[in-house]
Each structure stands twice: as structure tokens, then as C-alpha cells.
């Protein structure tokens, strides 16, 4: 009998493939989180520029800047938790 015909081999092989797909998805998601954090930084820069050229009211800009900082911190936390899984 060939080992490829054994049910235990078939199931364990499928499990390995499923695990690989799962962790590959996590890696892709973690990379997306890094892009998102970078986008928060880019948005913050645009807000600062908008304030400097009087396009955005300082009080509104300050609120938005704080929001981007908090979102960035949340993205970092989520990214760190994914690294523990992976």
C-alpha cells in the first residue's frame, strides 16, 4: 500500500495546506496594516499642510491629527498581536 492512499496522510496533508493558507493570509493582512499605518502618517502630513496654508481650521486639524495618531497606535497594536500568532 502506498502512503499516499492512507487516509491519515491525506488528512494531515490537507491540514498542512490549510495552515499554510491561513498563515499566508495573516502575513498579507499584517502587510496591509503596515500600509494603513503609513497612510495615516501621510494623512497627518496633509492635515498639517492644510493648517499651515489656512485650508483647515486649526481646531479641526488638531482633532483630525489626534484621530490619526490614535488610529496609528491601534494599527500597531493589532500588528503586534498578529506577530504573536505568527
N, C-alpha and C positions, 0 to 999 in steps of 0.2 A: 504494500500500500504506500502511495506517495503522501508525504506530509501535506502537500497542497490540497489533498482531498479531505483532510481531517477538519471536522467542524471547529475544533479548538483553534486551529491555525487560522481558519477563515475569519472567525470572530475576533481573534486578537489582532489580526492584520487590519481589519476594519476599524477596530478601536484605535490603533496607532494612527491610521489615516485621519480619523475624526479628531484626535488630539492635535495632530499637526495643523489641520484646518482651523481649529479653534484658536490655537496659539498664534497662528499666522494672522487671523482676524484681529487679535489683541495687538499684535505688533503694528498692523495697519492703523488701528484706532489710536494707538499711542502716538504714532507719527502725525496723525490728523490733529491730535491735541496740541502737539508742538507747533503746527502751522497756525492753529487757532490762537495760541498764546502770542505768536508773532504778529498776528493780525490785530490783536488787542493793543500791542505796542505801536503798531502803525497808526491805528485809530487815535490813540492818545497823542501821537505826534501831530496828526492833522487837527485835533482839537486845540492843542497849544498854538499852532499856527493860526487857526481861526480866531482865537482870542487875541493874539498879537496884532492881527490885521483888522480887528474890530468887527469881525464877521459873526462871532459868537459872543454873547454876553458872558462876562467873567463868572458870574454866579452859576449860570447854566453849565458853562465849560468845566468849572470846578466839580460840579455834581457828576458830569459825564466822565471826567478823569478818574474820580473816585470809583465809579462803577467799573471802569476798565481795569483798575488796579485790583478790585475785589474779584472780578471775573478771572483775571490772570492768576491770582492766588488759588482760586478754586480749580482752575485747569492744572496747575502744578500739583495740587493735592491729588487730583484724580490720576494724573500721570504717575505719581509716586506709588499710588495704590496698585496700579497696573503692573509696575515693575516688581512689586512683591509677589504678585500672582505668577508672573512670567519668570 
